[in-house]
Amino acid sequence: MSAVRPRDLKQRIRQDIQSMQAYAIQPSAGLVKLDAMENPYRLAPALQAELGRRLGALALNRYPAGQVDELRRALAAYAGMPEGFDIMLGNGSDELISLLAMACDLPGAAIVAPLPGFVMYAMSAQLQGLKFIGVDLTPDFELDLEAMLAAIERHQPTIVYLAYPNNPTANLWNDEAIEKIIEAAPGLVVMDEAYQPFSSRSYIDRVHRHSHVLLMRTLSKFGLAGVRIGYMLGPKALIAEFDKVRPPYNISVLNSEAALFALENEAVFAAQAGQLREQRSRLERELAQLPGVKTWPSDANMILARVPDAQKSFDGLKAHGVLVKNVSRMHLLLANCLRLTVGTPDENTQLLSALKASL
């Protein structure tokens, strides 16, 4: 009887995967959670009861079918989808970003995006074996148009990502610069509007001008981060191709019903977004009064703040029970920067008090 050889299973895993860092989620138990751009408001008890009744009545023994199509129609109406376009759903925007990389995985294909930006653009490219080219923003976090156009000319990217507004800088970019980038792009341009509920502008009224532009959004910032619904709008022929790589039944009946329920109660979530925009203005005013703190204008539900010592302030905030995101090591342009999610009035008061104590 031959001896069983020990297996080194790591040899079966791609070396580049082994060298990667997993997406990090900070432990938040017992803390005021202002690190992930979530809507801090929960459903009112009456709405909780109604949603529970509807979820309990679902046929959980069946695969999702017509209900998902109903959600697609509801999202298309909510977004004001142009004629001739179609909509594709994902398990959050993250899945849509991964599916785009999968569908566009041609030899030599590249993805271009400004940096600092959403980490999943680069991660999805790396996981799929695509080349990722990051183009630094200016020191004030504006698009470096000349550098973006040079990268497009040199690398002929399959996908260009433009977050509108950007994460983690929270700002909207110059529309003329965006148009020049779109015109220069030889492949797809994906306008990522994850923070649309808090933004003063949207690209939805211009997306029909270009046959190679897709618009991506999520319900996470709408108020359903736990439901995981992302959606992408684009010309029907393009969406039909990307839909081929979507896993069957990728949206559960529970998530679909919760999203439909939220869209039926859109006014509730719109009011919450209005309150958060007011609180964002309050935070911007009060942060401007703190010595040594610099902020940038925000069109999202977060504020980027530069402090004298990011790690010291992060640790001080946490010691006072407030969790934010230390982004200072993400990129050189983010030196000593913290990303602060806009919370409820009470949460923002605790944030400001803790930050003053930690400076």
KEKE-3310 file (N, C-alpha, C; in steps of 0.2 Angstrom, whole numbers, plus 5000, padded with zeros to 4 digits):
npx = (5004:5003:5011:5001:5003:5008:4998:5001:4991:4991:4999:4990:4984:4983:4998:4998:4986:4989:4997:4990:4980:4966:4950:4947:4937:4932:4931:4917:4909:4900:4904:4902:4897:4905:4912:4910:4901:4887:4869:4863:4850:4837:4823:4807:4796:4783:4785:4795:4787:4778:4787:4792:4781:4779:4791:4790:4780:4785:4789:4800:4805:4806:4816:4822:4813:4801:4799:4812:4813:4802:4808:4819:4812:4806:4818:4823:4813:4814:4827:4826:4828:4835:4826:4829:4838:4844:4844:4854:4856:4866:4874:4876:4887:4899:4899:4895:4906:4916:4910:4911:4924:4927:4920:4927:4939:4951:4966:4979:4971:4966:4962:4958:4959:4956:4966:4968:4955:4940:4943:4940:4940:4953:4956:4947:4952:4965:4961:4955:4966:4968:4977:4979:4979:4982:4979:4985:4976:4975:4984:4973:4963:4957:4953:4967:4968:4976:4985:4976:4971:4983:4986:4975:4978:4990:4988:4976:4963:4951:4941:4936:4935:4925:4921:4907:4900:4918:4926:4938:4937:4926:4921:4914:4919:4926:4914:4917:4930:4927:4919:4929:4937:4928:4926:4938:4940:4943:4936:4924:4916:4913:4902:4902:4890:4888:4885:4874:4862:4865:4871:4874:4873:4870:4874:4865:4856:4864:4869:4864:4870:4881:4887:4895:4895:4892:4881:4882:4875:4870:4860:4865:4869:4857:4850:4850:4861:4863:4856:4862:4861:4865:4865:4866:4865:4863:4866:4854:4860:4873:4871:4865:4875:4884:4876:4877:4887:4883:4879:4867:4851:4857:4852:4843:4826:4822:4831:4826:4813:4814:4821:4811:4801:4807:4809:4795:4793:4800:4800:4802:4816:4821:4819:4827:4840:4840:4841:4854:4861:4860:4866:4879:4883:4883:4893:4904:4905:4908:4920:4928:4931:4940:4957:4971:4964:4959:4947:4938:4926:4911:4901:4895:4890:4900:4915:4931:4945:4959:4971:4983:4990:4986:4985:4985:4974:4964:4966:4962:4949:4943:4946:4937:4925:4921:4921:4930:4937:4953:4962:4974:4985:4982:4986:4998:4993:4984:4989:4989:4975:4958:4943:4927:4911:4895:4884:4870:4862:4866:4876:4885:4888:4895:4906:4912:4916:4924:4934:4939:4945:4955:4964)
npy = (4994:5011:5026:5040:5055:5071:5086:5101:5113:5126:5127:5126:5137:5153:5162:5176:5179:5174:5184:5195:5207:5204:5212:5224:5224:5234:5229:5234:5233:5240:5253:5270:5270:5276:5273:5268:5274:5272:5273:5280:5278:5268:5258:5264:5257:5253:5252:5242:5231:5229:5226:5214:5206:5205:5199:5187:5181:5176:5165:5155:5143:5143:5147:5164:5174:5181:5191:5198:5204:5213:5221:5226:5234:5243:5250:5255:5265:5273:5278:5285:5279:5281:5279:5265:5259:5247:5237:5230:5219:5218:5209:5220:5234:5229:5216:5219:5226:5216:5207:5215:5216:5202:5200:5208:5203:5202:5198:5207:5218:5232:5242:5259:5271:5285:5289:5294:5281:5271:5255:5243:5244:5242:5230:5221:5220:5215:5202:5196:5196:5207:5222:5235:5253:5266:5283:5297:5309:5327:5337:5343:5334:5334:5329:5325:5330:5330:5320:5309:5308:5305:5293:5285:5286:5280:5267:5262:5258:5245:5248:5263:5270:5281:5289:5297:5306:5305:5291:5290:5304:5311:5321:5330:5329:5340:5343:5346:5341:5327:5325:5326:5315:5304:5306:5303:5290:5273:5262:5256:5267:5269:5277:5279:5280:5279:5287:5294:5298:5309:5318:5333:5333:5323:5310:5305:5312:5314:5302:5296:5301:5295:5280:5271:5272:5267:5268:5266:5262:5260:5253:5254:5266:5273:5268:5254:5246:5233:5225:5223:5227:5231:5241:5243:5253:5254:5255:5244:5233:5232:5229:5217:5209:5209:5203:5190:5185:5186:5177:5165:5169:5178:5188:5187:5182:5188:5199:5206:5209:5217:5228:5232:5236:5246:5255:5258:5265:5277:5291:5291:5287:5297:5308:5305:5306:5319:5324:5320:5327:5340:5338:5335:5348:5354:5347:5351:5365:5365:5357:5365:5375:5369:5369:5365:5356:5351:5351:5345:5350:5341:5330:5319:5306:5308:5315:5320:5323:5331:5329:5334:5322:5307:5294:5295:5303:5294:5284:5291:5294:5282:5277:5285:5280:5281:5276:5278:5280:5277:5283:5286:5279:5274:5281:5292:5305:5306:5308:5308:5309:5307:5298:5303:5297:5304:5305:5303:5317:5316:5307:5314:5324:5317:5313:5325:5330:5320:5321:5333:5331:5322:5328)
npz = (5000:4995:5002:5007:4998:5005:5002:4994:4994:4991:4980:4969:4968:4961:4959:4960:4966:4979:4983:4984:4994:5004:5003:5015:5030:5043:5060:5069:5081:5094:5091:5085:5069:5056:5044:5031:5022:5024:5024:5039:5044:5050:5045:5049:5063:5058:5044:5045:5049:5039:5028:5033:5033:5019:5015:5021:5015:5003:4990:4994:4990:4977:4962:4959:4947:4938:4947:4948:4936:4937:4947:4939:4930:4939:4944:4932:4929:4941:4939:4927:4914:4898:4882:4872:4879:4891:4907:4919:4933:4948:4961:4971:4966:4965:4960:4947:4942:4942:4933:4921:4919:4917:4905:4896:4895:4885:4875:4880:4885:4894:4909:4913:4926:4937:4951:4968:4969:4968:4975:4969:4956:4952:4958:4952:4939:4941:4947:4936:4927:4919:4913:4924:4924:4933:4935:4942:4951:4952:4965:4971:4969:4957:4940:4930:4916:4905:4908:4909:4895:4889:4894:4889:4875:4875:4880:4875:4882:4886:4895:4904:4919:4928:4942:4949:4960:4966:4975:4987:4988:4986:4977:4963:4946:4933:4920:4907:4905:4907:4896:4886:4889:4887:4873:4868:4872:4867:4870:4882:4892:4909:4919:4936:4947:4961:4972:4970:4976:4984:4977:4967:4954:4939:4927:4919:4911:4900:4895:4884:4873:4869:4862:4869:4882:4899:4913:4930:4945:4963:4976:4988:4994:4993:5004:5007:5010:5015:5007:4995:4980:4964:4949:4931:4918:4900:4882:4873:4866:4870:4884:4883:4879:4890:4900:4897:4904:4917:4932:4934:4942:4951:4959:4974:4979:4991:4992:4980:4983:4994:4989:4979:4988:4995:4984:4982:4993:4991:4994:5008:5009:5001:5009:5020:5013:5010:5023:5027:5017:5023:5035:5030:5026:5038:5044:5036:5038:5052:5053:5046:5055:5064:5070:5059:5051:5035:5023:5008:4995:4995:4986:4990:5003:5012:5019:5015:5025:5029:5042:5055:5059:5054:5059:5073:5075:5070:5079:5091:5088:5088:5101:5107:5104:5090:5074:5059:5042:5039:5027:5023:5019:5007:4995:4989:4988:4997:5009:5027:5028:5032:5030:5032:5036:5033:5046:5058:5066:5080:5079:5072:5080:5090:5083:5079:5092:5096:5087:5089:5102:5098:5091)
capx = (5000:5008:5009:4998:5008:5005:4996:5002:4986:4993:5002:4985:4981:4987:5003:4996:4981:4992:5001:4985:4977:4959:4946:4947:4931:4934:4927:4913:4904:4901:4907:4898:4900:4905:4918:4908:4896:4881:4864:4863:4843:4834:4816:4802:4793:4778:4788:4798:4782:4776:4792:4793:4775:4780:4796:4788:4775:4788:4790:4807:4806:4807:4821:4820:4811:4797:4800:4818:4811:4799:4813:4822:4807:4805:4824:4823:4808:4817:4833:4824:4832:4833:4824:4834:4843:4842:4846:4857:4857:4871:4875:4880:4891:4906:4898:4895:4913:4919:4907:4913:4931:4927:4917:4931:4946:4954:4973:4982:4966:4968:4957:4961:4954:4959:4968:4964:4948:4937:4948:4937:4942:4960:4956:4944:4956:4970:4958:4954:4972:4969:4981:4976:4983:4980:4981:4985:4973:4979:4984:4966:4959:4954:4955:4973:4965:4982:4988:4971:4971:4990:4986:4971:4981:4995:4986:4970:4959:4945:4937:4938:4930:4925:4916:4904:4907:4923:4927:4936:4938:4919:4920:4912:4924:4924:4911:4921:4936:4924:4917:4935:4939:4923:4927:4945:4941:4942:4932:4919:4917:4908:4901:4900:4886:4886:4883:4869:4856:4868:4875:4870:4872:4870:4876:4859:4853:4869:4872:4862:4874:4887:4885:4900:4895:4887:4880:4882:4873:4869:4855:4868:4869:4850:4848:4850:4868:4863:4852:4866:4858:4868:4862:4870:4861:4867:4862:4852:4864:4879:4869:4863:4882:4887:4871:4878:4892:4880:4877:4859:4848:4862:4848:4838:4819:4822:4834:4822:4807:4816:4822:4805:4798:4811:4807:4788:4793:4805:4799:4805:4823:4823:4819:4834:4845:4840:4844:4861:4865:4860:4871:4885:4884:4885:4900:4909:4906:4911:4926:4932:4933:4945:4964:4975:4960:4957:4942:4937:4919:4908:4894:4893:4888:4906:4919:4938:4948:4966:4973:4990:4992:4980:4984:4984:4967:4960:4966:4959:4942:4941:4946:4931:4919:4919:4925:4930:4941:4960:4964:4981:4990:4979:4989:5002:4989:4979:4993:4986:4968:4953:4936:4922:4904:4890:4879:4864:4864:4869:4882:4890:4890:4900:4912:4916:4918:4930:4940:4943:4949:4960:4969)
capy = (5000:5017:5031:5046:5061:5077:5090:5108:5115:5133:5127:5126:5144:5158:5166:5183:5179:5174:5190:5201:5208:5204:5218:5224:5227:5235:5228:5240:5232:5245:5260:5274:5267:5281:5272:5264:5278:5269:5277:5278:5277:5261:5258:5265:5251:5251:5249:5235:5226:5228:5223:5208:5202:5204:5194:5181:5178:5175:5158:5154:5137:5144:5152:5171:5174:5187:5197:5202:5208:5218:5226:5230:5239:5249:5254:5259:5271:5277:5281:5289:5276:5283:5275:5261:5257:5241:5238:5224:5219:5214:5208:5226:5236:5225:5211:5222:5228:5210:5205:5219:5213:5196:5200:5212:5200:5200:5198:5214:5222:5236:5246:5265:5274:5290:5287:5288:5279:5265:5250:5237:5244:5239:5223:5216:5219:5210:5196:5194:5196:5213:5227:5241:5259:5271:5290:5301:5316:5333:5338:5345:5329:5335:5325:5327:5328:5329:5313:5304:5307:5302:5286:5282:5286:5275:5260:5260:5254:5242:5251:5268:5271:5288:5289:5304:5309:5300:5289:5293:5311:5314:5327:5329:5332:5345:5340:5347:5336:5321:5324:5325:5308:5300:5306:5300:5282:5268:5256:5258:5272:5267:5282:5276:5285:5276:5292:5299:5301:5315:5322:5339:5332:5316:5310:5301:5315:5314:5296:5293:5304:5291:5273:5267:5274:5264:5271:5261:5264:5255:5255:5254:5273:5274:5266:5247:5243:5226:5221:5221:5228:5236:5241:5246:5255:5255:5253:5237:5228:5231:5226:5210:5205:5208:5199:5183:5182:5186:5171:5164:5170:5182:5192:5183:5185:5192:5206:5209:5211:5222:5233:5234:5239:5253:5260:5260:5270:5281:5297:5290:5287:5304:5313:5303:5309:5327:5326:5318:5332:5345:5336:5336:5355:5356:5345:5355:5371:5364:5355:5371:5379:5365:5370:5360:5352:5354:5347:5347:5350:5334:5329:5312:5306:5307:5320:5319:5328:5330:5331:5334:5315:5303:5288:5298:5305:5288:5280:5294:5294:5275:5277:5289:5276:5283:5273:5281:5276:5280:5282:5290:5274:5271:5284:5297:5311:5305:5308:5311:5310:5302:5298:5303:5296:5308:5301:5306:5323:5314:5303:5319:5328:5313:5313:5332:5330:5315:5323:5339:5328:5318:5332)
capz = (5000:4994:5006:5004:4998:5007:4996:4995:4990:4988:4973:4965:4968:4957:4964:4960:4971:4985:4985:4985:5001:5003:5004:5022:5033:5050:5066:5071:5086:5100:5089:5080:5063:5051:5040:5025:5018:5024:5027:5046:5047:5049:5044:5055:5065:5054:5038:5046:5050:5032:5024:5036:5030:5012:5014:5024:5010:4996:4988:4995:4987:4969:4960:4957:4940:4936:4952:4946:4930:4940:4950:4933:4927:4944:4944:4926:4930:4946:4936:4921:4909:4891:4877:4868:4884:4895:4913:4921:4940:4951:4968:4972:4960:4965:4955:4940:4940:4941:4926:4916:4918:4914:4898:4892:4896:4879:4876:4880:4887:4900:4912:4916:4931:4941:4957:4971:4967:4971:4975:4966:4949:4951:4961:4947:4934:4943:4948:4929:4923:4915:4915:4927:4924:4937:4933:4948:4951:4954:4972:4974:4968:4951:4935:4927:4909:4900:4909:4907:4888:4887:4896:4884:4869:4875:4882:4872:4887:4885:4900:4908:4925:4930:4947:4948:4963:4967:4981:4993:4988:4987:4973:4956:4942:4928:4915:4900:4905:4907:4889:4882:4890:4884:4866:4867:4874:4861:4872:4886:4898:4914:4924:4942:4951:4968:4977:4966:4980:4988:4972:4964:4946:4937:4920:4916:4905:4894:4894:4878:4868:4867:4862:4872:4889:4903:4919:4935:4952:4968:4981:4995:4997:4994:5011:5007:5009:5017:5002:4989:4973:4960:4943:4926:4912:4894:4876:4874:4863:4875:4890:4881:4879:4897:4903:4896:4909:4924:4935:4934:4949:4955:4964:4978:4980:4997:4990:4975:4986:4999:4984:4977:4994:4996:4979:4983:4998:4989:4998:5014:5008:4998:5015:5023:5009:5012:5030:5026:5014:5028:5040:5027:5026:5045:5046:5032:5042:5059:5052:5044:5061:5068:5068:5056:5047:5029:5019:5001:4994:4994:4983:4992:5010:5015:5018:5015:5029:5031:5049:5056:5060:5053:5063:5079:5075:5069:5085:5096:5087:5090:5108:5109:5101:5083:5069:5052:5038:5038:5020:5022:5016:5000:4990:4992:4988:5003:5016:5033:5026:5035:5026:5037:5033:5036:5050:5060:5070:5086:5077:5069:5086:5093:5078:5080:5099:5097:5083:5093:5107:5096:5087)
cpx = (5004:5006:5006:5002:5004:5003:4998:4997:4987:4996:4997:4981:4986:4992:5001:4990:4984:4995:4996:4983:4969:4956:4945:4940:4933:4929:4924:4909:4906:4903:4901:4901:4900:4911:4916:4902:4889:4875:4863:4855:4841:4826:4812:4798:4787:4780:4792:4793:4779:4781:4793:4787:4776:4786:4794:4783:4778:4789:4797:4810:4807:4813:4818:4818:4807:4798:4806:4817:4807:4803:4817:4818:4807:4812:4825:4819:4811:4823:4832:4828:4830:4830:4829:4839:4840:4846:4848:4858:4863:4871:4879:4884:4897:4905:4898:4902:4917:4917:4910:4920:4931:4925:4922:4939:4949:4962:4975:4977:4968:4962:4961:4956:4959:4961:4970:4957:4946:4942:4946:4939:4948:4960:4952:4948:4962:4967:4957:4960:4972:4974:4977:4981:4979:4983:4980:4980:4978:4980:4977:4961:4954:4957:4962:4971:4971:4985:4983:4971:4978:4989:4981:4974:4986:4993:4979:4965:4953:4939:4940:4933:4931:4919:4914:4899:4911:4923:4935:4936:4931:4917:4918:4918:4921:4920:4914:4927:4933:4922:4923:4937:4935:4925:4933:4945:4939:4937:4926:4921:4911:4908:4898:4896:4884:4883:4878:4864:4859:4871:4871:4869:4873:4872:4870:4856:4858:4871:4870:4866:4879:4885:4889:4900:4890:4887:4879:4880:4872:4863:4858:4868:4862:4848:4848:4857:4868:4859:4856:4863:4862:4865:4866:4865:4866:4863:4860:4857:4870:4877:4867:4870:4884:4882:4873:4883:4889:4878:4869:4857:4853:4858:4843:4831:4819:4825:4829:4816:4809:4818:4816:4801:4801:4809:4800:4788:4799:4806:4803:4813:4825:4824:4826:4840:4846:4843:4851:4865:4865:4866:4878:4887:4886:4892:4905:4910:4910:4918:4931:4935:4939:4952:4967:4971:4958:4952:4941:4929:4917:4902:4892:4891:4895:4910:4927:4941:4955:4968:4980:4993:4986:4979:4983:4977:4962:4960:4962:4951:4939:4941:4939:4924:4917:4924:4924:4935:4948:4962:4971:4986:4988:4983:4993:4998:4985:4983:4989:4978:4964:4947:4931:4915:4900:4885:4873:4866:4868:4876:4888:4892:4896:4906:4916:4919:4925:4936:4943:4947:4955:4966:4975)
cpy = (5006:5022:5037:5052:5067:5082:5097:5111:5122:5133:5127:5132:5149:5162:5173:5184:5179:5180:5196:5201:5208:5211:5218:5227:5228:5232:5234:5239:5237:5252:5263:5273:5272:5280:5269:5267:5274:5274:5275:5276:5270:5263:5260:5258:5249:5249:5243:5230:5224:5224:5215:5203:5200:5198:5187:5177:5175:5167:5156:5147:5137:5148:5159:5171:5181:5193:5201:5206:5214:5224:5230:5235:5245:5253:5258:5265:5275:5281:5286:5286:5279:5277:5271:5258:5251:5242:5231:5224:5215:5214:5214:5228:5232:5220:5213:5224:5222:5207:5209:5217:5207:5196:5203:5209:5197:5201:5205:5220:5226:5240:5253:5268:5279:5287:5294:5287:5273:5259:5244:5238:5240:5231:5218:5215:5214:5203:5192:5193:5201:5218:5233:5247:5264:5278:5294:5308:5321:5333:5340:5340:5330:5331:5329:5325:5326:5322:5308:5303:5304:5294:5282:5281:5280:5268:5258:5256:5251:5246:5257:5269:5278:5288:5296:5304:5303:5297:5287:5300:5315:5320:5325:5332:5336:5341:5341:5342:5329:5320:5322:5318:5303:5300:5303:5292:5278:5263:5259:5263:5270:5273:5279:5281:5282:5280:5297:5302:5308:5320:5328:5338:5325:5316:5307:5305:5316:5308:5293:5296:5300:5283:5268:5269:5270:5268:5266:5265:5258:5258:5255:5261:5275:5273:5258:5243:5235:5222:5219:5221:5233:5236:5245:5247:5256:5254:5245:5232:5227:5227:5218:5206:5204:5204:5192:5180:5183:5179:5171:5165:5173:5186:5188:5186:5189:5199:5209:5212:5217:5228:5236:5238:5246:5258:5262:5265:5275:5288:5297:5291:5294:5309:5311:5306:5316:5328:5325:5324:5338:5344:5337:5343:5357:5354:5349:5361:5370:5361:5360:5375:5375:5367:5364:5355:5355:5349:5349:5346:5343:5335:5322:5312:5305:5314:5318:5324:5326:5333:5331:5327:5311:5297:5290:5300:5299:5285:5284:5294:5287:5274:5281:5286:5278:5280:5276:5277:5280:5278:5284:5285:5272:5274:5290:5304:5311:5306:5312:5312:5304:5303:5298:5302:5301:5304:5305:5312:5321:5311:5309:5323:5324:5313:5320:5332:5326:5318:5329:5336:5325:5322:5334)
cpz = (5000:4999:5003:5004:5001:5001:4998:4991:4987:4981:4968:4964:4965:4962:4965:4965:4978:4988:4986:4993:4999:5005:5012:5025:5040:5055:5068:5077:5092:5098:5085:5073:5057:5046:5033:5021:5018:5026:5034:5048:5045:5047:5050:5056:5060:5047:5039:5046:5043:5028:5027:5033:5023:5011:5016:5019:5004:4996:4988:4992:4979:4968:4958:4949:4939:4941:4950:4940:4932:4943:4944:4931:4932:4944:4938:4926:4935:4943:4930:4915:4902:4887:4873:4873:4888:4902:4916:4929:4942:4958:4971:4966:4960:4960:4948:4937:4938:4934:4920:4914:4915:4906:4893:4892:4889:4879:4875:4883:4893:4902:4915:4920:4934:4948:4961:4969:4971:4970:4970:4958:4947:4953:4955:4941:4936:4944:4941:4925:4918:4918:4918:4927:4928:4935:4939:4946:4953:4962:4975:4972:4962:4945:4931:4919:4904:4901:4908:4899:4886:4888:4891:4878:4869:4876:4879:4876:4884:4889:4903:4913:4927:4936:4948:4954:4964:4974:4982:4993:4988:4982:4966:4952:4936:4922:4908:4900:4904:4899:4885:4883:4887:4876:4864:4868:4868:4863:4876:4891:4903:4919:4930:4947:4958:4972:4975:4971:4984:4983:4969:4957:4945:4929:4916:4910:4899:4892:4887:4872:4865:4868:4866:4880:4893:4910:4925:4942:4957:4972:4988:4998:4997:5001:5012:5006:5011:5012:4996:4982:4970:4953:4938:4920:4906:4888:4876:4871:4867:4881:4889:4881:4886:4901:4902:4901:4917:4926:4935:4941:4953:4960:4967:4978:4986:4995:4985:4979:4991:4995:4982:4982:4995:4990:4979:4988:4997:4993:5004:5014:5005:5004:5019:5020:5010:5018:5030:5023:5019:5033:5037:5027:5033:5046:5042:5036:5048:5058:5050:5050:5065:5066:5065:5052:5041:5026:5012:5000:4993:4991:4985:5000:5014:5014:5019:5019:5030:5038:5050:5056:5060:5057:5070:5080:5074:5076:5091:5095:5089:5097:5111:5106:5094:5078:5062:5048:5037:5031:5018:5019:5009:4994:4992:4992:4994:5010:5021:5032:5030:5031:5031:5034:5037:5040:5052:5064:5076:5084:5075:5075:5090:5089:5079:5087:5099:5093:5086:5098:5104:5092:5091)
residu = (MET:SER:ALA:VAL:ARG:PRO:ARG:ASP:LEU:LYS:GLN:ARG:ILE:ARG:GLN:ASP:ILE:GLN:SER:MET:GLN:ALA:TYR:ALA:ILE:GLN:PRO:SER:ALA:GLY:LEU:VAL:LYS:LEU:ASP:ALA:MET:GLU:ASN:PRO:TYR:ARG:LEU:ALA:PRO:ALA:LEU:GLN:ALA:GLU:LEU:GLY:ARG:ARG:LEU:GLY:ALA:LEU:ALA:LEU:ASN:ARG:TYR:PRO:ALA:GLY:GLN:VAL:ASP:GLU:LEU:ARG:ARG:ALA:LEU:ALA:ALA:TYR:ALA:GLY:MET:PRO:GLU:GLY:PHE:ASP:ILE:MET:LEU:GLY:ASN:GLY:SER:ASP:GLU:LEU:ILE:SER:LEU:LEU:ALA:MET:ALA:CYS:ASP:LEU:PRO:GLY:ALA:ALA:ILE:VAL:ALA:PRO:LEU:PRO:GLY:PHE:VAL:MET:TYR:ALA:MET:SER:ALA:GLN:LEU:GLN:GLY:LEU:LYS:PHE:ILE:GLY:VAL:ASP:LEU:THR:PRO:ASP:PHE:GLU:LEU:ASP:LEU:GLU:ALA:MET:LEU:ALA:ALA:ILE:GLU:ARG:HIS:GLN:PRO:THR:ILE:VAL:TYR:LEU:ALA:TYR:PRO:ASN:ASN:PRO:THR:ALA:ASN:LEU:TRP:ASN:ASP:GLU:ALA:ILE:GLU:LYS:ILE:ILE:GLU:ALA:ALA:PRO:GLY:LEU:VAL:VAL:MET:ASP:GLU:ALA:TYR:GLN:PRO:PHE:SER:SER:ARG:SER:TYR:ILE:ASP:ARG:VAL:HIS:ARG:HIS:SER:HIS:VAL:LEU:LEU:MET:ARG:THR:LEU:SER:LYS:PHE:GLY:LEU:ALA:GLY:VAL:ARG:ILE:GLY:TYR:MET:LEU:GLY:PRO:LYS:ALA:LEU:ILE:ALA:GLU:PHE:ASP:LYS:VAL:ARG:PRO:PRO:TYR:ASN:ILE:SER:VAL:LEU:ASN:SER:GLU:ALA:ALA:LEU:PHE:ALA:LEU:GLU:ASN:GLU:ALA:VAL:PHE:ALA:ALA:GLN:ALA:GLY:GLN:LEU:ARG:GLU:GLN:ARG:SER:ARG:LEU:GLU:ARG:GLU:LEU:ALA:GLN:LEU:PRO:GLY:VAL:LYS:THR:TRP:PRO:SER:ASP:ALA:ASN:MET:ILE:LEU:ALA:ARG:VAL:PRO:ASP:ALA:GLN:LYS:SER:PHE:ASP:GLY:LEU:LYS:ALA:HIS:GLY:VAL:LEU:VAL:LYS:ASN:VAL:SER:ARG:MET:HIS:LEU:LEU:LEU:ALA:ASN:CYS:LEU:ARG:LEU:THR:VAL:GLY:THR:PRO:ASP:GLU:ASN:THR:GLN:LEU:LEU:SER:ALA:LEU:LYS:ALA:SER:LEU)
# end
